[in-house]
Amino acid sequence: MTEKIAVLGAGSWGSMLANILTENGHEVRIWSYNPDQVQELNEQHTNEKYLKGFRFSERLRADTDMKAVVQGADDVLLIVPSQVTRAVATDLNQVLTELNSKPALIHGSKGLEQHTFKRMSEVIEETIASQYRASISVISGPSQAEGVARKDPTLVTVASEDLQAARHFQQLFMNNYFRVYTNHDIIGVELGGALKNIIALAAGTLAGLGYGDNAKAALMTRGLAEISRLAVSYGANPLTFLGLSGVGDVIVTATSQDSRNWRAGYQLGQGKALETVINNMGMVIEGIATSQAAYEMAQLTGVEMPITEAIHAVLNGEETVAVAIQKLMTREGRAEIG
C-alpha cells in the first residue's frame, strides 16, 4: 500500500532514506530549511554537499515549507542533528496542531541532547503532544548513506515500544538491498546509535596516528564493552549490543572512511586542532557532543568508561592523544569479564 511520507531533514542520511521510500513506491516529500538545497533536489535531483555524484528519484519532491511537506502525511521521519531535534520537533508540533493530524513518527538521529542526556525519542515525546502522534520509533544500525547509494546490502533495526509501529516501518523501508529488523529495546538501540560515535572518533584518531589492526580491534572491543555498560545502567537490554545497533554500528563507523566521526578523529590523530577539524568537515560531528554527554552520564552513574574519558580529555584540550593512549595502556590490570 502506498503511503504519504514526510521526511524532515535533507542531509546525507535523511535524503537517502527519503529516496529509498520513494523507490519503494511511496509518495515522499522532504523538508529542508535551505532553499538552494531544495531547488537542487527538485531541479537537478542531486544533493552534492552530502552525497556527491548520486542522482535521486525524480519523484522525490522537496520544500522549505514544513506544513506543505507534512500535510496529509501518514508517517513523518525526523532526521536532523540531535542538537536541533527539539527545535524541529517543536515546529512539527505546531504544524500538526494546525493540521489536526496524527501521523506515526520515526527518527534516525544518532545522538543525545546535551545537558539533559535525553534520547531523541524522549525529546520527541516531550515536545509533540500525544494527540498528534500515533507512535514513536527509531531506525538505526550499520548504515552509511554512501554505501546505501551504491546499493550495498544494508541491514538496520527499527525499534519502538509499539511493536506494531516497528513492523509498519519495517514494511515501508524493506527492499532487495535494504533489510530491516524490529526490536522493542528502544533505549538500547538509541544509545547504541549515539554512543558508538565516540568509538568511531577514537578509531579515526588511532588511524591518524598510524596505528594498525591490533589497536583497532582492541579499541572496538573494549569500546563496545563500555558503551554497553553505560546503556545497561539506563535500562537497555545487553543483548542489543550484540546486534546491528551495537557491534554492527561500531564496526561500520569505526572502520569506514565514509564515517564523518572516523574522518574527524583521523584529522585529530594527525595533529589538527579541534576547531580546524570541525571547520573542515562542514557537517555535524555527532561524536563530539555525545562524548561530553556520555562523560557526564558516566560520572553520574559511576560507570567506568576509560575510552570515553580519554576522548573527552583530548577534545577538551586536557591531554594530548599520546598521553591519553599511554594512560589507557598503563591502567591497572584487571579481569576481562566479571
C-alpha positions as CSV (number, residue, x, y, z in Angstrom):
1,M,0.0,0.0,0.0
2,T,1.3,3.4,-1.0
3,E,1.8,5.8,2.0
4,K,2.3,9.6,2.1
5,I,5.6,10.2,4.0
6,A,7.2,13.4,5.1
7,V,11.0,13.5,5.8
8,L,12.3,16.4,7.9
9,G,16.0,16.9,7.2
10,A,17.8,16.6,3.9
11,G,21.3,15.7,5.0
12,S,23.0,12.5,3.6
13,W,21.0,10.0,5.7
14,G,17.7,11.9,5.5
15,S,17.8,12.3,1.8
16,M,18.9,8.7,1.2
17,L,16.1,7.3,3.4
18,A,13.7,9.6,1.5
19,N,15.0,8.1,-1.8
20,I,14.6,4.5,-0.5
21,L,11.0,5.2,0.4
22,T,10.4,6.8,-3.0
23,E,11.9,3.9,-4.8
24,N,9.6,1.6,-2.7
25,G,6.6,3.3,-4.3
26,H,5.6,5.8,-1.6
27,E,4.8,9.4,-2.1
28,V,7.6,11.2,-0.3
29,R,8.2,14.9,0.4
30,I,11.4,16.1,2.1
31,W,11.8,19.3,4.1
32,S,14.9,21.5,4.2
33,Y,15.4,25.0,5.6
34,N,17.9,25.7,2.8
35,P,16.1,27.0,-0.4
36,D,19.2,26.3,-2.6
37,Q,19.2,22.7,-1.5
38,V,15.5,22.4,-2.2
39,Q,16.0,23.8,-5.7
40,E,18.9,21.4,-6.3
41,L,16.9,18.4,-5.3
42,N,13.8,19.4,-7.3
43,E,15.6,20.5,-10.5
44,Q,18.9,18.6,-10.6
45,H,17.8,15.7,-8.4
46,T,21.2,15.8,-6.6
47,N,22.4,16.7,-3.1
48,E,26.1,17.3,-3.9
49,K,27.1,18.7,-0.5
50,Y,26.1,15.5,1.2
51,L,26.1,12.7,-1.5
52,K,28.4,13.6,-4.4
53,G,27.5,12.0,-7.7
54,F,24.3,10.4,-6.6
55,R,21.1,11.1,-8.6
56,F,17.8,11.0,-6.6
57,S,14.5,9.8,-7.9
58,E,12.7,12.4,-9.9
59,R,9.5,11.6,-7.9
60,L,11.1,12.8,-4.7
61,R,10.0,16.4,-4.0
62,A,11.5,18.9,-1.6
63,D,10.1,22.1,0.0
64,T,11.2,24.7,2.6
65,D,7.6,24.9,3.9
66,M,7.2,22.2,6.6
67,K,3.5,22.5,6.7
68,A,3.2,21.7,3.0
69,V,5.5,18.7,3.4
70,V,3.7,17.3,6.4
71,Q,0.1,17.9,5.2
72,G,-1.6,14.6,4.5
73,A,1.4,12.5,5.6
74,D,0.7,9.1,7.2
75,D,4.2,9.0,8.6
76,V,6.8,11.6,9.5
77,L,10.6,10.9,9.6
78,L,12.7,13.3,11.6
79,I,16.4,13.0,10.7
80,V,18.2,16.2,11.8
81,P,21.2,16.6,14.0
82,S,20.4,15.7,17.6
83,Q,21.1,19.2,18.9
84,V,18.3,20.7,16.8
85,T,15.8,17.8,17.1
86,R,14.0,19.6,19.9
87,A,13.6,22.8,17.8
88,V,12.5,20.9,14.7
89,A,10.1,18.8,16.8
90,T,8.6,22.0,18.3
91,D,7.9,23.3,14.8
92,L,6.4,20.0,13.8
93,N,4.2,20.0,16.9
94,Q,2.8,23.4,15.8
95,V,2.3,22.2,12.2
96,L,0.5,19.0,13.4
97,T,-1.7,21.1,15.7
98,E,-2.7,23.4,12.8
99,L,-3.4,20.4,10.6
100,N,-5.0,18.4,13.4
101,S,-3.0,15.4,12.2
102,K,-1.7,12.3,14.0
103,P,1.0,10.5,11.9
104,A,3.3,7.7,13.0
105,L,6.7,9.3,13.9
106,I,10.1,7.8,13.4
107,H,13.6,9.4,13.8
108,G,17.0,8.4,12.6
109,S,19.2,10.8,14.6
110,K,22.2,9.2,16.4
111,G,23.0,11.5,19.3
112,L,22.0,12.6,22.7
113,E,20.7,16.0,23.8
114,Q,23.3,18.0,25.6
115,H,22.9,18.6,29.4
116,T,19.7,16.6,29.6
117,F,21.2,13.4,28.2
118,K,17.8,12.6,26.7
119,R,17.4,10.2,23.8
120,M,15.7,11.5,20.7
121,S,12.5,9.6,21.3
122,E,12.3,11.2,24.7
123,V,12.8,14.6,23.2
124,I,10.1,13.9,20.6
125,E,7.7,12.5,23.3
126,E,8.2,15.7,25.4
127,T,7.8,18.1,22.5
128,I,5.0,16.7,20.4
129,A,1.6,16.3,22.1
130,S,0.3,12.8,22.4
131,Q,-2.8,13.6,20.4
132,Y,-0.6,14.5,17.4
133,R,1.5,11.3,17.3
134,A,0.3,7.8,16.7
135,S,3.6,6.2,17.8
136,I,7.4,6.9,18.1
137,S,10.1,4.7,16.5
138,V,13.8,4.9,15.7
139,I,15.7,3.5,12.7
140,S,19.3,2.7,13.4
141,G,22.2,0.3,12.6
142,P,25.3,0.0,10.5
143,S,24.3,2.1,7.5
144,Q,26.5,4.7,5.8
145,A,24.5,6.7,3.3
146,E,27.2,6.3,0.7
147,G,27.0,2.5,0.9
148,V,23.2,2.6,0.5
149,A,23.7,4.9,-2.5
150,R,25.8,2.1,-4.1
151,K,23.0,-0.4,-3.1
152,D,25.4,-2.3,-0.9
153,P,23.3,-4.9,1.1
154,T,22.4,-3.0,4.3
155,L,20.7,-4.2,7.5
156,V,19.2,-1.9,10.1
157,T,16.8,-2.1,13.0
158,V,13.6,-0.3,13.7
159,A,12.8,-0.1,17.4
160,S,9.7,1.0,19.3
161,E,7.8,0.3,22.4
162,D,4.9,-0.3,20.0
163,L,6.0,-3.4,18.0
164,Q,3.1,-2.9,15.6
165,A,4.6,0.5,14.7
166,A,8.0,-1.0,14.3
167,R,6.6,-3.7,11.9
168,H,4.8,-0.9,10.0
169,F,8.1,0.9,9.3
170,Q,9.8,-2.4,8.6
171,Q,7.5,-2.9,5.7
172,L,7.8,0.7,4.4
173,F,11.6,0.5,4.2
174,M,12.3,-3.1,3.2
175,N,13.6,-3.9,-0.3
176,N,16.1,-6.1,-2.0
177,Y,19.2,-4.2,-0.8
178,F,17.8,-2.6,2.5
179,R,16.7,-5.2,5.1
180,V,15.0,-4.1,8.3
181,Y,14.7,-6.0,11.6
182,T,12.5,-4.9,14.5
183,N,13.4,-4.5,18.2
184,H,11.4,-3.4,21.2
185,D,14.5,-2.2,23.1
186,I,14.3,1.5,22.0
187,I,16.7,2.5,24.8
188,G,19.4,0.2,23.7
189,V,19.0,0.9,20.0
190,E,19.1,4.7,20.6
191,L,22.0,4.6,23.0
192,G,24.0,2.2,20.8
193,G,23.5,4.5,17.8
194,A,24.7,7.6,19.8
195,L,27.5,6.2,21.8
196,K,29.2,4.3,19.0
197,N,30.2,7.7,17.6
198,I,32.7,8.1,20.4
199,I,34.4,4.8,19.4
200,A,34.4,6.0,15.8
201,L,36.2,9.2,16.8
202,A,38.7,7.2,18.8
203,A,39.3,4.7,15.9
204,G,39.9,7.6,13.4
205,T,42.4,9.1,15.9
206,L,44.3,5.8,16.1
207,A,44.4,5.6,12.3
208,G,45.6,9.2,12.0
209,L,48.5,8.3,14.3
210,G,49.4,5.3,12.1
211,Y,48.3,2.5,14.4
212,G,47.2,-0.7,12.8
213,D,44.7,-3.6,13.2
214,N,45.7,-4.7,16.7
215,A,44.9,-1.3,18.1
216,K,41.7,-1.0,16.1
217,A,40.5,-4.4,17.3
218,A,41.3,-3.5,20.9
219,L,39.5,-0.2,20.7
220,M,36.4,-1.6,19.1
221,T,36.1,-4.5,21.6
222,R,36.7,-2.5,24.8
223,G,34.8,0.4,23.4
224,L,31.7,-1.7,22.8
225,A,32.1,-3.1,26.4
226,E,32.0,0.3,28.0
227,I,29.2,1.8,25.9
228,S,27.1,-1.3,26.6
229,R,27.8,-0.9,30.4
230,L,26.5,2.6,30.3
231,A,23.4,1.8,28.2
232,V,22.5,-1.1,30.5
233,S,22.7,1.2,33.5
234,Y,20.0,3.2,31.8
235,G,17.7,0.2,31.2
236,A,19.0,-1.2,27.9
237,N,19.0,-4.9,27.1
238,P,22.6,-6.0,26.9
239,L,21.8,-8.4,24.0
240,T,21.0,-5.4,21.8
241,F,24.7,-4.6,21.8
242,L,25.5,-8.0,20.1
243,G,23.2,-6.9,17.3
244,L,23.0,-4.3,14.5
245,S,22.7,-1.3,16.8
246,G,25.7,-2.4,18.9
247,V,28.6,-4.4,17.3
248,G,27.2,-3.8,13.8
249,D,27.2,0.0,14.1
250,V,30.6,0.1,15.9
251,I,32.1,-1.9,13.1
252,V,30.9,0.3,10.3
253,T,31.6,3.7,11.9
254,A,35.0,2.7,13.4
255,T,36.3,1.2,10.1
256,S,34.8,3.3,7.3
257,Q,36.3,6.4,5.8
258,D,32.7,7.3,4.9
259,S,32.1,7.9,8.6
260,R,32.3,11.6,9.4
261,N,33.2,10.7,13.0
262,W,36.1,8.5,11.8
263,R,37.3,11.2,9.5
264,A,37.2,13.8,12.3
265,G,39.2,11.5,14.5
266,Y,41.7,10.9,11.8
267,Q,42.4,14.6,11.5
268,L,42.8,14.8,15.3
269,G,45.3,12.0,15.1
270,Q,47.2,13.9,12.5
271,G,47.6,16.8,15.0
272,K,44.9,19.2,13.7
273,A,43.1,21.4,16.2
274,L,39.5,20.5,17.0
275,E,38.2,23.8,15.6
276,T,40.0,23.2,12.3
277,V,38.6,19.7,12.2
278,I,35.0,21.0,12.7
279,N,35.5,23.6,10.0
280,N,37.0,21.1,7.6
281,M,34.1,18.7,8.0
282,G,31.3,21.1,7.1
283,M,28.8,18.7,8.7
284,V,27.7,17.9,12.2
285,I,30.1,15.5,14.0
286,E,27.7,13.9,16.5
287,G,30.5,12.1,18.4
288,I,31.9,15.4,19.8
289,A,28.8,16.4,21.6
290,T,28.0,12.8,22.5
291,S,31.4,12.3,24.2
292,Q,30.6,15.2,26.5
293,A,27.2,13.8,27.3
294,A,28.5,10.3,27.8
295,Y,31.3,11.5,30.1
296,E,28.8,13.3,32.3
297,M,26.4,10.3,32.3
298,A,29.2,8.1,33.4
299,Q,30.1,10.4,36.2
300,L,26.5,10.4,37.4
301,T,26.1,6.7,37.3
302,G,29.5,5.6,38.4
303,V,30.0,3.5,35.2
304,E,33.6,3.1,34.3
305,M,34.3,4.4,30.7
306,P,38.1,4.9,30.3
307,I,38.0,5.3,26.5
308,T,35.2,7.9,26.7
309,E,37.2,9.7,29.4
310,A,40.2,9.7,27.2
311,I,38.4,11.1,24.2
312,H,36.7,13.7,26.5
313,A,40.1,14.8,27.8
314,V,41.6,15.1,24.3
315,L,38.6,17.1,22.9
316,N,38.7,19.5,25.8
317,G,42.4,20.1,25.5
318,E,43.3,18.5,28.8
319,E,45.6,15.8,27.4
320,T,47.4,15.1,24.1
321,V,46.4,12.0,22.2
322,A,49.7,10.4,23.0
323,V,49.3,10.9,26.8
324,A,45.7,9.7,26.7
325,I,46.8,6.4,24.9
326,Q,49.6,5.9,27.3
327,K,47.3,6.3,30.3
328,L,44.9,3.7,28.8
329,M,47.6,1.2,28.2
330,T,49.2,1.5,31.7
331,R,45.9,1.2,33.7
332,E,45.9,-1.3,36.4
333,G,45.5,-4.9,35.2
334,R,42.1,-6.5,35.7
335,A,39.8,-9.4,34.6
336,E,38.2,-9.0,31.2
337,I,34.9,-10.4,32.3
338,G,33.3,-10.1,35.8
